[in-house]
Every structure is written in structure tokens, then in C-alpha cells.
């Protein structure tokens, strides 16, 4: 059975414009926090990956589809899963929802690089930890 990572956030005043609507760029921050928490949930952090494997995970590209607006004090859930993987990178799909309503859908292309910014092989240890999260669709 494939798993999804889940992360919940609350929209604060600082996340919104003067009308109480989440500023579009802040969704990228929400997605980044969810990916960071996904790493923590399998026993890693960006700092640990840098120290142990001399690697960084960087965003190569981001495709984001804004479907609805989130508002001040909304409680949002971010669901994430690994859509596909290569030797050096993976695509993570993420969905931000309010209750059952989809707010944002995103596909993030993440690459493992060395300190010089050159792609490197994803460590087998990390690959095996992510394996249960490889799937073609997101579960609710």
C-alpha cells in the first residue's frame, strides 16, 4: 500500500493580503514546509542530508495550479507523495485543501546536488525510505 505525507497548517495574518486572502507566493512556503516535514517523518532533514551525504535537495521546477483562494484562519491540509523518481531527482505532487475542497495542486521537481550544484545519485538509504510514498495518485 502506498502512503501519502500529510501536514496541516493554519493561515495567519502574515500569510494574507489586506483583504485576508492568502498571497499567492505563500503557497510555495506552505508546500516547502510540508516537504520538510515529510523528510522529518522518515528520519531526515535538509541539514542531516548535507552533513551525512554531502548533498542538498533543490527545487528545479515548480508547476502550481491555483484553484481557489484560502483565507485568514483557514485550516489547510497538505497531502504529498512521490510521483516518479530517477537516479538524481524525483517529482513530488502536493495538494493543499480546505476540508475536502482543493485549493492548490502542485508538482515539484526536486534534484539532489553536491555543494557545486552538480546532480548526484539519490542515496540508497533515502530512496528506500521514500519507496512507500511512490504512487500515481493521491489518497484522501
PLY file of the C-alpha trace (Angstrom):
ply
format ascii 1.0
element vertex 140
property float x
property float y
property float z
element edge 139
property int vertex1
property int vertex2
end_header
0.00 0.00 0.00
1.30 3.43 -0.92
1.30 6.21 1.62
0.95 9.97 1.47
2.62 12.52 3.67
0.16 14.82 5.47
0.84 18.22 7.02
-1.66 20.68 8.50
-1.26 24.44 8.71
-3.36 27.39 9.79
-3.44 30.60 7.76
-2.14 33.54 9.79
-2.50 37.26 9.19
1.09 37.43 7.91
0.17 34.96 5.13
-2.55 37.19 3.68
-3.04 40.42 1.81
-5.11 43.31 3.18
-8.31 41.50 2.17
-7.50 38.40 4.22
-6.71 36.25 1.15
-3.51 34.17 1.10
-0.88 35.86 -1.06
-0.09 33.51 -3.97
3.65 33.18 -3.24
2.92 31.98 0.30
1.53 28.73 -1.06
5.10 27.91 -2.11
6.17 28.35 1.52
3.35 26.07 2.68
4.45 23.41 0.17
8.09 23.73 1.27
7.11 23.28 4.92
5.17 20.14 4.04
8.16 18.70 2.14
10.44 19.49 5.08
8.03 17.74 7.45
7.89 14.77 5.05
11.69 14.49 5.33
11.46 14.66 9.14
8.83 11.92 9.16
11.26 9.46 7.53
14.12 10.44 9.84
15.93 13.06 7.75
16.32 16.80 7.49
17.99 19.02 4.94
20.79 19.62 7.44
21.28 15.88 8.06
21.35 15.15 4.30
24.01 17.82 3.84
26.12 16.51 6.73
25.73 12.77 6.06
25.66 12.67 2.24
27.28 16.00 1.32
24.16 16.68 -0.76
21.36 19.20 -0.99
17.82 18.86 -2.30
16.94 21.77 -4.56
13.82 22.72 -6.47
14.46 22.51 -10.20
10.95 23.47 -11.24
7.50 24.01 -9.83
4.19 23.75 -11.63
1.38 25.14 -9.49
-2.32 25.40 -10.24
-4.29 27.81 -8.06
-7.91 26.60 -7.94
-9.45 28.55 -5.05
-8.32 31.13 -2.51
-7.50 30.33 1.08
-8.36 32.92 3.70
-7.30 34.17 7.08
-7.61 31.48 9.79
-8.43 28.69 7.34
-7.10 25.32 8.39
-5.39 23.68 5.45
-4.13 20.16 4.85
-1.23 19.46 2.52
-1.01 15.98 1.05
2.20 14.96 -0.69
3.50 11.92 -2.48
6.40 10.96 -4.73
5.06 10.66 -8.29
8.24 9.46 -10.02
11.95 9.15 -9.44
15.19 8.99 -11.40
18.74 8.35 -10.21
19.20 12.00 -9.22
15.74 13.54 -8.88
12.11 13.00 -8.07
8.76 14.62 -8.69
6.58 15.28 -5.68
2.91 16.04 -6.16
1.25 18.14 -3.48
-2.34 19.17 -2.90
-3.47 21.86 -0.49
-7.08 21.50 0.61
-9.55 23.15 2.95
-11.86 20.45 4.25
-12.41 18.42 1.05
-12.06 21.43 -1.27
-8.85 21.57 -3.31
-7.16 24.97 -3.11
-3.85 24.27 -4.89
-2.29 21.43 -6.87
1.44 21.43 -7.47
4.13 19.26 -8.99
7.63 19.96 -7.73
10.77 18.62 -9.46
13.44 18.11 -6.79
17.08 17.29 -7.52
19.88 16.00 -5.31
23.03 18.05 -5.92
26.50 18.29 -4.44
27.93 21.51 -2.98
28.92 22.60 -6.50
25.35 22.28 -7.74
26.01 19.17 -9.84
23.34 16.43 -9.75
24.28 13.38 -7.68
22.69 9.98 -7.15
19.97 9.86 -4.51
21.45 7.89 -1.60
20.04 4.35 -1.46
19.17 4.87 2.20
16.90 7.82 1.36
15.47 6.11 -1.72
14.37 3.12 0.35
12.74 5.39 2.96
10.76 7.21 0.24
9.72 4.00 -1.53
6.41 3.55 0.39
5.44 7.07 -0.76
5.83 6.36 -4.51
2.40 6.28 -6.11
0.48 7.54 -9.12
-2.35 9.22 -7.28
-3.03 10.91 -4.00
-5.20 9.35 -1.31
-7.67 11.37 0.68
0 1
1 2
2 3
3 4
4 5
5 6
6 7
7 8
8 9
9 10
10 11
11 12
12 13
13 14
14 15
15 16
16 17
17 18
18 19
19 20
20 21
21 22
22 23
23 24
24 25
25 26
26 27
27 28
28 29
29 30
30 31
31 32
32 33
33 34
34 35
35 36
36 37
37 38
38 39
39 40
40 41
41 42
42 43
43 44
44 45
45 46
46 47
47 48
48 49
49 50
50 51
51 52
52 53
53 54
54 55
55 56
56 57
57 58
58 59
59 60
60 61
61 62
62 63
63 64
64 65
65 66
66 67
67 68
68 69
69 70
70 71
71 72
72 73
73 74
74 75
75 76
76 77
77 78
78 79
79 80
80 81
81 82
82 83
83 84
84 85
85 86
86 87
87 88
88 89
89 90
90 91
91 92
92 93
93 94
94 95
95 96
96 97
97 98
98 99
99 100
100 101
101 102
102 103
103 104
104 105
105 106
106 107
107 108
108 109
109 110
110 111
111 112
112 113
113 114
114 115
115 116
116 117
117 118
118 119
119 120
120 121
121 122
122 123
123 124
124 125
125 126
126 127
127 128
128 129
129 130
130 131
131 132
132 133
133 134
134 135
135 136
136 137
137 138
138 139
